[in-house]
Amino acid sequence: MAASTTPDRSRRSERSRVAILTATRDLIGEVGYAKLTIEAIAARAGVGKQTIYRWWPSKGAVVFDSLLALSERPDGGGIELPDTGDIDADLKAVLRATAAEFSDPGFEAPIRALNTEIINDPELAAVYREKMERPIREAKLRRLRGAREAGQLAADADLDLLADMLYAPLTQRWLLRSGPLDDDFADALVDAALRAFRP
Amino acid sequence: MAASTTPDRSRRSERSRVAILTATRDLIGEVGYAKLTIEAIAARAGVGKQTIYRWWPSKGAVVFDSLLALSERPDGGGIELPDTGDIDADLKAVLRATAAEFSDPGFEAPIRALNTEIINDPELAAVYREKMERPIREAKLRRLRGAREAGQLAADADLDLLADMLYAPLTQRWLLRSGPLDDDFADALVDAALRAFRP
């Protein structure tokens, strides 16, 4: 009966989807974005090319979803920054982890490729901001708002500006390879940004 | 006599060089980096393709020199930031001007194209840092050092970090088109960065 086959088909689809997104991320790390092809993704994922074209209109769209999948939590919940009650310690933990991720070629290569596309494509940039950047940004702002309410930041602190001052120097150093991305840099950045917005 | 023709030839060469670099910048603004060709540059500059290939090995190299030429001063002197003695006013003037430049499509398009190349090419990034970024960075650091000596910044202020916190949020907002680049943003950035490093 048709009804009994639906869960199986749905499980198979989900397996294929995960295999395609994983293959996409792996291949970007190995051959780079420019040399990535739908053929290679299909071969690595063990699916037909048509399966990929049925779900995604372009290479850029698969790459985008493969990166988006990285920030999906298995429990379906949203992104949250750590909250131990100590904003200084929490931000240092997050910025140290971000610096470490950006220093890992397997992790950073696909995001670097995506950033190159975004810089030259205002429409993709808007989708990126809405789907990937906004949930992360809102998580950062929630954590900073908590710190402001706890009196660890000035009552009139501009939290958008604070978020930019925390993350932009890290992102720039990563994209332009203009200096080391280490714990010392992460800590100095948090110390200086918090000094600018303390009560 | 050969000796008497040299100045003429040298003047002609310099005229061609300037025409090629100007044509390159103009065309990037009109058609974008991806669609720019050596043929089009030669036609616009009124020189033969071979003249360009004799002086530059690739399209990227011409584009790079065309942007480098923008920061060459006619008097051959170095780059200096304004110095009225008031670090707050001077930085606001510079960051407002930078924000305005980045909002001008004719000015920003070639630099955006160059940044895309740099992000994906560690060797070009190193040349860029040495030839274009370093002189500008040193000018910023000289101005900040003057302010520190004048007691307008803390004696132990990390001027490299301060320069990153001043410029990276502006650069990121420009590259990712993540918010308006206006006087208010420039001023808020200077106010916050100076608060972090005041005496």
Interface residues (C-beta under 8 A of the other chain):
Chain A: R112 A113 N115 T116 I118 I119 N120 P122 A125 R129 E133 D158 L161 L162 D164 M165 Y167 A168 P169 T171 Q172 R173 L175 L176 R177 S178 A188 L189 A192 A193 R195 A196 F197
Chain B: A34 R112 A113 N115 T116 I118 I119 N120 P122 A125 R129 E133 D158 L161 L162 D164 M165 A168 P169 T171 Q172 R173 L175 L176 R177 S178 A188 L189 A192 A193 R195 A196 F197
